Amino acid sequence: MVVPADYRYNTDLLKFSQNTKPRFMDVCENEVRRLSSIKIQFGLILIFLITRSEEIQLMEHYFNRMQPILMNQNNIVTVNDVFNRFIDKVRGEIEALSQRESGWVMEKNLEVFINVAQYQPLRGEATCPCPKSCKPRKQ
């Protein structure tokens, strides 16, 4: 989802996440209903700016949750907590960036992602005979 430039909460990550969370939860719930079992990842592209030598520089930074979360009918209620943890992680990384006195300041949200894929665990269903070289010898 590309965030419109004139979106009301575009520059406040906490308010932005609170207002868009229901849409994220709806996507996850719909996909679980449709696919039964899914893997999800959240992503966020933020624009940062800094003023150096009276010149404004912009930087895009992509934040994501590296490990996909498995969701199904049994744990779909946890998507709220997963999303909150993702936003807390991003906020922590932004604060860490600010505390290093880098001068970069979050300007706005550019894009928000939710990556959804059907989860199909590998299953072994067939057997094949063991080669003669691996079979135990009769004594």
Accessible surface in RSA format (square Angstrom, percent):
REM  Atomic radii and reference values for relative SASA: ProtOr
REM  Chains: A
REM  Algorithm: Lee & Richards
REM  Probe-radius: 1.40
REM  Slices: 20
REM RES _ NUM      All-atoms   Total-Side   Main-Chain    Non-polar    All polar
REM                ABS   REL    ABS   REL    ABS   REL    ABS   REL    ABS   REL
RES MET A   1    82.86  42.9  43.05  28.5  39.82  94.8  50.33  42.8  32.53  43.1
RES VAL A   2   102.46  67.4  86.76  78.5  15.70  37.8  86.76  75.4  15.70  42.6
RES VAL A   3     8.26   5.4   1.10   1.0   7.16  17.3   1.13   1.0   7.13  19.3
RES PRO A   4    72.87  53.1  62.88  57.3   9.99  36.3  72.87  60.2   0.00   0.0
RES ALA A   5    82.94  76.3  55.30  85.3  27.64  62.9  57.12  80.4  25.82  68.4
RES ASP A   6   130.89  91.7  99.45  99.0  31.44  74.3  50.58 119.0  80.31  80.1
RES TYR A   7    67.32  31.4  55.46  31.6  11.86  30.9  50.01  37.6  17.31  21.3
RES ARG A   8   196.86  82.7 161.64  82.4  35.22  83.9  62.05  84.8 134.81  81.7
RES TYR A   9    47.44  22.1  46.00  26.2   1.43   3.7  25.14  18.9  22.30  27.5
RES ASN A  10     6.47   4.5   6.11   5.9   0.36   0.9   3.78   9.1   2.70   2.6
RES THR A  11    93.14  66.2  75.86  76.9  17.28  41.2  46.67  62.7  46.48  70.3
RES ASP A  12    54.20  38.0  50.06  49.8   4.14   9.8  22.05  51.9  32.15  32.1
RES LEU A  13    11.14   6.2   7.50   5.4   3.64   9.1   7.50   5.3   3.64   9.8
RES LEU A  14    73.62  41.0  72.50  51.9   1.13   2.8  72.50  50.9   1.13   3.0
RES LYS A  15   103.74  50.6 103.68  63.6   0.07   0.2  48.77  43.9  54.98  58.6
RES PHE A  16     4.15   2.1   4.15   2.6   0.00   0.0   4.15   2.5   0.00   0.0
RES SER A  17     5.35   4.5   5.19   6.9   0.16   0.4   1.48   3.1   3.87   5.4
RES GLN A  18   105.10  58.8  89.83  65.6  15.27  36.4  30.60  65.1  74.49  56.5
RES ASN A  19    67.16  46.3  47.07  45.5  20.09  48.4   8.54  20.6  58.62  56.7
RES THR A  20     2.30   1.6   2.30   2.3   0.00   0.0   2.13   2.9   0.17   0.3
RES LYS A  21    39.83  19.4  39.83  24.4   0.00   0.0  13.56  12.2  26.27  28.0
RES PRO A  22    75.28  54.9  71.36  65.0   3.92  14.3  75.17  62.1   0.11   0.7
RES ARG A  23   139.81  58.7 137.43  70.1   2.38   5.7  54.11  73.9  85.70  51.9
RES PHE A  24    13.07   6.5  11.52   7.1   1.55   4.0  13.07   7.9   0.00   0.0
RES MET A  25    46.51  24.1  46.51  30.8   0.00   0.0  37.09  31.5   9.42  12.5
RES ASP A  26    78.22  54.8  77.16  76.8   1.06   2.5  17.31  40.7  60.91  60.7
RES VAL A  27    58.40  38.4  56.12  50.8   2.28   5.5  58.40  50.7   0.00   0.0
RES CYS A  28     0.00   0.0   0.00   0.0   0.00   0.0   0.00   0.0   0.00   0.0
RES GLU A  29    54.39  31.2  52.79  39.9   1.60   3.8  10.25  19.8  44.14  36.0
RES ASN A  30    73.86  50.9  70.23  67.9   3.63   8.7  20.27  48.8  53.59  51.8
RES GLU A  31    34.12  19.6  34.12  25.8   0.00   0.0   4.41   8.5  29.71  24.3
RES VAL A  32     2.01   1.3   1.86   1.7   0.15   0.4   1.86   1.6   0.15   0.4
RES ARG A  33   156.77  65.8 128.57  65.5  28.21  67.2  62.33  85.2  94.44  57.2
RES ARG A  34   166.49  69.9 131.41  67.0  35.08  83.5  70.40  96.2  96.09  58.2
RES LEU A  35    32.73  18.2  27.29  19.5   5.44  13.7  30.16  21.2   2.57   6.9
RES SER A  36    73.00  61.7  69.04  92.1   3.96   9.1  38.07  81.1  34.93  48.9
RES SER A  37    25.72  21.7  25.72  34.3   0.00   0.0  19.67  41.9   6.05   8.5
RES ILE A  38     0.00   0.0   0.00   0.0   0.00   0.0   0.00   0.0   0.00   0.0
RES LYS A  39    72.33  35.3  70.43  43.2   1.90   4.5  15.84  14.3  56.49  60.2
RES ILE A  40     0.85   0.5   0.32   0.2   0.53   1.3   0.85   0.6   0.00   0.0
RES GLN A  41    45.38  25.4  44.81  32.7   0.57   1.3   4.72  10.0  40.66  30.8
RES PHE A  42     1.33   0.7   1.00   0.6   0.32   0.8   1.07   0.6   0.26   0.7
RES GLY A  43     0.24   0.3   0.00   N/A   0.24   0.3   0.00   0.0   0.24   0.5
RES LEU A  44     1.55   0.9   1.55   1.1   0.00   0.0   1.55   1.1   0.00   0.0
RES ILE A  45    26.03  14.8  26.03  19.4   0.00   0.0  26.03  18.7   0.00   0.0
RES LEU A  46     0.00   0.0   0.00   0.0   0.00   0.0   0.00   0.0   0.00   0.0
RES ILE A  47    14.37   8.2  14.37  10.7   0.00   0.0  14.37  10.3   0.00   0.0
RES PHE A  48     0.97   0.5   0.97   0.6   0.00   0.0   0.97   0.6   0.00   0.0
RES LEU A  49    41.17  22.9  41.13  29.4   0.04   0.1  41.13  28.9   0.04   0.1
RES ILE A  50    13.90   7.9  12.13   9.0   1.78   4.3  13.90  10.0   0.00   0.0
RES THR A  51    87.58  62.3  60.86  61.7  26.72  63.7  44.43  59.7  43.15  65.2
RES ARG A  52   112.59  47.3 106.24  54.2   6.35  15.1  44.25  60.5  68.34  41.4
RES SER A  53   115.27  97.4  72.14  96.3  43.13  99.4  51.06 108.7  64.22  90.0
RES GLU A  54   173.65  99.7 137.63 104.1  36.02  85.8  54.70 105.8 118.95  97.1
RES GLU A  55   106.32  61.0 102.71  77.7   3.61   8.6  33.51  64.8  72.81  59.4
RES ILE A  56   114.58  65.2  90.72  67.6  23.87  57.5  90.72  65.3  23.87  64.8
RES GLN A  57    64.06  35.8  59.67  43.6   4.39  10.4  20.70  44.1  43.35  32.9
RES LEU A  58   117.26  65.3  85.46  61.1  31.80  79.9  85.64  60.1  31.62  85.1
RES MET A  59    57.85  30.0  52.11  34.5   5.74  13.7  29.35  24.9  28.51  37.8
RES GLU A  60   110.91  63.7  84.30  63.8  26.62  63.4  26.25  50.8  84.66  69.1
RES HIS A  61    75.03  41.0  73.28  50.9   1.75   4.5  46.55  48.0  28.48  33.1
RES TYR A  62    96.48  45.0  76.26  43.4  20.22  52.6  64.38  48.4  32.11  39.6
RES PHE A  63     9.25   4.6   5.98   3.7   3.27   8.5   9.25   5.6   0.00   0.0
RES ASN A  64    37.33  25.7  34.53  33.4   2.81   6.8   1.30   3.1  36.03  34.8
RES ARG A  65    63.54  26.7  63.17  32.2   0.37   0.9   5.90   8.1  57.64  34.9
RES MET A  66   136.74  70.8 123.36  81.6  13.38  31.8 113.27  96.3  23.46  31.1
RES GLN A  67   128.13  71.7 127.33  93.1   0.81   1.9  46.13  98.2  82.00  62.2
RES PRO A  68    57.77  42.1  42.85  39.1  14.92  54.2  42.85  35.4  14.92  92.7
RES ILE A  69    31.14  17.7  29.54  22.0   1.59   3.8  31.14  22.4   0.00   0.0
RES LEU A  70    80.64  44.9  73.61  52.7   7.03  17.7  73.82  51.8   6.82  18.4
RES MET A  71     0.86   0.4   0.23   0.2   0.62   1.5   0.59   0.5   0.27   0.4
RES ASN A  72    53.28  36.7  53.28  51.5   0.00   0.0   9.23  22.2  44.06  42.6
RES GLN A  73   112.05  62.7  93.90  68.6  18.15  43.2  50.30 107.1  61.75  46.8
RES ASN A  74   137.03  94.5 105.09 101.6  31.93  76.9  31.19  75.1 105.84 102.3
RES ASN A  75    46.43  32.0  46.36  44.8   0.07   0.2  19.69  47.4  26.74  25.8
RES ILE A  76    23.76  13.5  23.21  17.3   0.55   1.3  23.21  16.7   0.55   1.5
RES VAL A  77   122.99  80.9 102.76  93.0  20.23  48.8 109.87  95.5  13.12  35.6
RES THR A  78    49.58  35.3  49.15  49.8   0.43   1.0  46.19  62.0   3.40   5.1
RES VAL A  79     0.56   0.4   0.56   0.5   0.00   0.0   0.56   0.5   0.00   0.0
RES ASN A  80    48.88  33.7  48.88  47.2   0.00   0.0   6.71  16.2  42.16  40.8
RES ASP A  81    76.82  53.8  75.26  74.9   1.56   3.7  15.51  36.5  61.31  61.1
RES VAL A  82     5.55   3.7   4.77   4.3   0.78   1.9   5.15   4.5   0.40   1.1
RES PHE A  83     4.67   2.3   4.67   2.9   0.00   0.0   4.67   2.8   0.00   0.0
RES ASN A  84    52.18  36.0  50.59  48.9   1.59   3.8  19.15  46.1  33.03  31.9
RES ARG A  85   136.38  57.3 131.45  67.0   4.93  11.7  73.18 100.0  63.20  38.3
RES PHE A  86     5.54   2.8   2.66   1.6   2.88   7.5   5.07   3.1   0.47   1.3
RES ILE A  87     8.79   5.0   8.79   6.5   0.00   0.0   8.79   6.3   0.00   0.0
RES ASP A  88    83.35  58.4  74.14  73.8   9.21  21.8  27.48  64.7  55.87  55.7
RES LYS A  89    86.22  42.1  73.69  45.2  12.53  29.8  72.06  64.9  14.16  15.1
RES VAL A  90     0.65   0.4   0.65   0.6   0.00   0.0   0.65   0.6   0.00   0.0
RES ARG A  91    80.52  33.8  79.11  40.3   1.42   3.4  10.98  15.0  69.55  42.2
RES GLY A  92    35.62  43.9   0.00   N/A  35.62  43.9  29.66  81.4   5.96  13.3
RES GLU A  93    66.42  38.1  60.40  45.7   6.02  14.3  36.22  70.1  30.20  24.7
RES ILE A  94    24.79  14.1  24.70  18.4   0.09   0.2  24.79  17.9   0.00   0.0
RES GLU A  95    93.46  53.7  91.71  69.4   1.75   4.2  33.77  65.3  59.69  48.7
RES ALA A  96    42.21  38.8  39.31  60.7   2.91   6.6  41.17  58.0   1.04   2.8
RES LEU A  97    36.57  20.4  36.57  26.2   0.00   0.0  36.57  25.7   0.00   0.0
RES SER A  98    60.67  51.3  45.22  60.3  15.45  35.6  32.20  68.6  28.47  39.9
RES GLN A  99   141.04  78.9 115.80  84.6  25.24  60.1  44.75  95.3  96.29  73.0
RES ARG A 100   165.39  69.4 136.83  69.7  28.56  68.0  72.72  99.4  92.67  56.2
RES GLU A 101   158.46  91.0 126.77  95.9  31.70  75.5  48.31  93.4 110.15  89.9
RES SER A 102    37.50  31.7  18.82  25.1  18.68  43.0  28.50  60.7   9.00  12.6
RES GLY A 103    41.95  51.7   0.00   N/A  41.95  51.7  34.23  93.9   7.73  17.3
RES TRP A 104    37.08  14.9  34.02  16.5   3.05   7.2  20.05  10.7  17.02  27.6
RES VAL A 105    90.79  59.7  88.45  80.1   2.34   5.6  90.79  78.9   0.00   0.0
RES MET A 106    32.10  16.6  15.39  10.2  16.71  39.8  10.36   8.8  21.74  28.8
RES GLU A 107    67.29  38.6  64.82  49.0   2.46   5.9   6.97  13.5  60.32  49.2
RES LYS A 108    62.72  30.6  62.72  38.5   0.00   0.0  24.02  21.6  38.70  41.2
RES ASN A 109     0.80   0.6   0.00   0.0   0.80   1.9   0.00   0.0   0.80   0.8
RES LEU A 110    44.51  24.8  44.50  31.8   0.01   0.0  44.51  31.3   0.00   0.0
RES GLU A 111    46.01  26.4  46.01  34.8   0.00   0.0   0.56   1.1  45.44  37.1
RES VAL A 112     7.11   4.7   5.43   4.9   1.68   4.0   5.43   4.7   1.68   4.5
RES PHE A 113    62.06  31.0  59.06  36.6   3.00   7.8  62.01  37.6   0.05   0.1
RES ILE A 114    42.46  24.2  22.72  16.9  19.74  47.6  22.72  16.4  19.74  53.6
RES ASN A 115    70.93  48.9  65.64  63.4   5.29  12.7  25.01  60.2  45.91  44.4
RES VAL A 116    47.29  31.1  13.06  11.8  34.23  82.5  13.51  11.7  33.78  91.6
RES ALA A 117    49.17  45.2  43.53  67.2   5.64  12.8  48.99  69.0   0.18   0.5
RES GLN A 118    83.86  46.9  64.22  46.9  19.64  46.8  12.84  27.3  71.02  53.9
RES TYR A 119    69.99  32.7  63.79  36.3   6.20  16.1  35.31  26.5  34.69  42.8
RES GLN A 120   133.49  74.6 109.60  80.1  23.88  56.9  32.78  69.8 100.71  76.4
RES PRO A 121    54.51  39.7  38.85  35.4  15.66  56.9  44.02  36.3  10.49  65.2
RES LEU A 122   181.24 100.9 153.70 110.0  27.54  69.2 155.41 109.1  25.82  69.5
RES ARG A 123   180.19  75.7 143.27  73.0  36.93  87.9  50.38  68.8 129.82  78.7
RES GLY A 124    83.16 102.5   0.00   N/A  83.16 102.5  39.98 109.7  43.18  96.7
RES GLU A 125   158.49  91.0 114.15  86.4  44.34 105.6  51.70 100.0 106.79  87.2
RES ALA A 126    97.03  89.2  64.17  99.0  32.87  74.8  69.46  97.8  27.57  73.0
RES THR A 127   138.86  98.8 106.70 108.2  32.16  76.6  79.91 107.3  58.94  89.1
RES CYS A 128   111.39  84.3  87.86  98.0  23.53  55.3  33.63  85.2  77.76  83.9
RES PRO A 129   121.92  88.9  97.61  89.0  24.31  88.4 109.21  90.2  12.71  79.0
RES CYS A 130    64.01  48.4  49.67  55.4  14.33  33.7  30.83  78.1  33.17  35.8
RES PRO A 131    82.96  60.5  70.88  64.6  12.07  43.9  82.96  68.5   0.00   0.0
RES LYS A 132   183.36  89.5 164.62 101.0  18.74  44.6 108.19  97.4  75.17  80.1
RES SER A 133   108.65  91.8  65.01  86.8  43.64 100.5  58.94 125.5  49.71  69.6
RES CYS A 134    86.15  65.2  56.39  62.9  29.76  69.9  18.16  46.0  67.98  73.3
RES LYS A 135   107.65  52.5  96.37  59.1  11.27  26.8  49.29  44.4  58.36  62.2
RES PRO A 136   125.24  91.3  99.92  91.1  25.32  92.0 111.05  91.7  14.19  88.2
RES ARG A 137   222.38  93.4 197.66 100.8  24.73  58.9  74.51 101.8 147.87  89.6
RES LYS A 138   207.06 101.0 173.23 106.3  33.83  80.6 121.44 109.3  85.63  91.2
RES GLN A 139   222.41 124.4 141.05 103.1  81.36 193.7  78.98 168.1 143.43 108.8
END  Absolute sums over single chains surface
CHAIN  1 A     9907.2       8220.7       1686.5       5092.9       4814.3
END  Absolute sums over all chains
TOTAL          9907.2       8220.7       1686.5       5092.9       4814.3
